[in-house]
């Protein structure tokens, strides 16, 4: 389904007691299990009940698997392998405001190390975990599954699920968390930018030159034969002064060095106030 804030992404709603199978089908040449991986899950859950992020079994939920202490998302806290994070305001606020939040579960089961990020913030780091507990079957894993029904409360919406067979570092996670759209939305946005770059009027869409760069602008106000203010030219001298100042500042390529010098000289006459009497009545 889609919601008002889902953009181009499709939202999967998981009911109470439900979970999602995530098939991997990794090649056998890499081994029967996956010991180094990064699981990315973007979800939304408005209720405060704790939920299991995943169970490292396949293809069914295992009652004997120690999922209770594997990765539990509580109201503002994370629990992994018996370790508990400090209260994360971003996690609690997301539930209160019914917003999506992106979790990064970086697992190095070979070395017994796990890091969990909430958006781009490190929430929990665990060392010396049991390798067999967190390594994945190469065929897949179960999202939002647990060996305890109390950790499968449902009413959870999934927007993004990724599994990378590598360990993301903090820079990778910051770059990933900055992506505000789904992959499809990002691809569409990129395609539109490329299309706009090919439009025939793109090269013409530049800031127009100021009016005083056109020499006819000054000619208009300096022409004594034009009927400006009932034949009086003096009121327009303020406009001429402004035009000269702007023309000098713009360094109009149409003006030669002599023209530039003459414009500066004329502008100096205005600024000195000698030889011209401004009639402002």
N, C-alpha and C positions, 0 to 999 in steps of 0.2 A: 504494500500500500504506500501512498504518499501522504504527507502531512504538509501543513502550511509552511513549516520551516525546514522541510527536507530538501528543497531545491530540486536538482535533477536526480537525486538519489532515490532509490526504492527502499522503503522501511519494512523490515521483517518484525512482526510482533510475535513474541513467544508467550504462550499462555501458562498458567500455573501447572507445574509438574512437567513442562515441556523443555526440550533442549534441541540443539541443532547439530547435526552431523557435518563435520568438515573433512571431506576426503582429501588426501594429499597425493597418494600414488607416487611417492618418491621411488626412484630406481633402486633395485636391490644392491647395486654395486656400491652404494653409499652406506650399506649396512641395514640391519633390520630395524634399528631405532634411530631417532633424531635426538642428539644430545645437545646441540647448540642451535638456538632458534630465537626469533623475536615474534611474539604474537601481538598484533595490533587489533584492538576492539573498540569501536565507537558505539556507545550505547546510551540509552536514556531510561531512567527508572525513577518514578516519582515517589514511590513508597519507601519507608525507612527500613524495611526488612533486609537482612543480609542475604547475599546471593553468591553462588559459586561461579567463578569466571569460566572454568573449564575442568574437564576430567581427562587425564592422559591415558585413556583407554579407547579401544576400538574392537568391534563396531557397536557394542552395547554398554550401558552403564554397568559398572562392577560394584557389587556391594562390599567387596573386600578391599577395594582401592582406597587409600587414605586421603580422599578428596577433601574431607572436612578441614584439614589444615593445609590444603594445597594452595588455593588462592581464593580468599573470601573477600568480597567487596561489601563492607558494612557502611553504616550511615556516617560518612566522614573518615573512615579508617580502612586500611587494608591489612589482611592477615595472610601470611605466606609461611608455610613450613613451621608453624608455631610462633613465628615472630610477628609483631604487631607494629604498624606504623603510628606516627603521631596523627592527630586529627588534621585532615586536609580540608581547609575551608572551601577550596574549589570543588571538592567532591560533595560536601554537604550543601553548598549553594546550588550546584547543578540539580540536585534532587529537589530542593525547595522551589526552584524556579522552573523545574521540569525542562531542563536543557540537556543537550547531548554533551558527553564528555568522552575524551579519547584516552584509553589506557594502553600502555606499552609494557609488555611482560617480556623482559630480556633474560633468557635462561641459558646458563652454561652448566648443564648437568654434569658434564665431564669433569669440571673443576669444582662443582658444588656451589656455584654462585648464582644468585638471582637478583635482579634489579627491577623495580616496578615504578613506572612514571605515570603521573596524572597530568595529561596534556604534555607540557615540556618540563614539568617539575619532578625531580626525584622524590618519591614518596617513601620508598623502602629498599634497603639493601640487606640481603641475607647471605651468609657464608656457611660452608660446611653442611650443606643440605644433602640428603640421601639421593644418590644418582638415579636409582631405579624408580623413585617416586615421580620424578619430573621429566624423564625422557619420554619421547612420543613414539608411538608406533608409526612406521613409515607410511602406513596406509591411511592414517587420519587421526582425528581427536574429536571430542564431544564438547561443544560450547554450552555453557550454562548448565552442565550436568553435575550431579553429585550423588554420593551414596547415601545421602540424607535428604528426605523430601523437604525438610525445613529450609534447606538452602536452594530450593528450586521454587521460589514464590511466584514466578511468572510476572506478567504485566511489564515485561522488559522489551524495549524496542532496539533493534540492531540496525545500524546505518552503514557500518564499515567493518569488514573482517579481513585481515591479511595475516599470512604466516610467511616469514622470511627465514630461509635456512642460513642465517648469519646473525651475528651479534651486533645490533645497532649501538653506536656510541651516543653520547649526549648531543653532539652536533647533528647527527643523522635525525635524532628524535626532534630537535628543535625545528629543523627544516621540514620534517614531516608534519609536525603539529601546526605549522604555519599555513598548511593547505586548508583553506576554508571550505572547499567544495569537494564533491566526490570526483573520482577520476573521470567520469563521463562529463560532469559539469566543467571540469578543468579543460578537457579536450575540446568541448564546444566553445569555450571562451577563447582558447588558443586559435581555433579555426576562424572565429569571427575577427580576431585581430589580424590574422594573415589576409583575410578577405578585404578588410578595410585598407590594408597597405597596398592593395592592387587597384584600388579605385582610380579612375582617370583624373579626377579632380583633386586627388590627394596632394600632388605637388603644388597646386595652386592655392591650397588652403593655408595661407600664411597671413601674418599680421599686415594689414595694409599700411602703406606709407602715410605719415602725417600730411595734412593738407598744405602745411607751409613748405614741404619739399617740392611742391609744384610752383615753379616760378611765376605762373600766371596769378597765383594768390596775391603776391606783392604788387604785380602789375595792376591788378584790379583796384587796389586801394591807393595806388600812386597816380592813377590816371585822373588829371584835373578836369578832363573833358566829360567825365561821367557824372551824372547828377546824383551825388551822394549828399544827403542832408541839405537839400535845396541849394546845391552848388558849393557848400562849405566842405572843405577837405580836412579841416583841422581835427574834427572828432575821430576821423579814421586813422590819425597818426599813432594813436595808442595801439591799434591793431597792427600797423606797420612795424612799430617797435617790437611788439611781441613776435611777429613773424620773423624779423631779422634775428632776434635772440635764438629762436628755435631753429632757424635755418643754419646758423653758425654751429649750434650744438649738435645738429644731426650730421654735419659734414657731408652735405649733399654732393654726390659724385658728379652732378651736372654742372657744378660751379668750379671754375678754374681757380688757380692760386690768386690771380688778380681779383676775381669776383669775391673770393673769401676776404681778401684784404679790404676791398671796397665795402663789403657788408659790415666788417668790424668797424671801419671808420664811420660809416653811417650810424651804426649802433652807438658808437662813442659820442656822436653829436647829440643823440637823444638823451643819453645818460648824463652828459655834462650840462644839458639844459641851455646851451648857448646857441643863438642864431635862430631858434624856433620858439614861438610863444604858443603854448597849448591853450586853446580856447575851450573851457569846460562849462561855459554858461549855457 
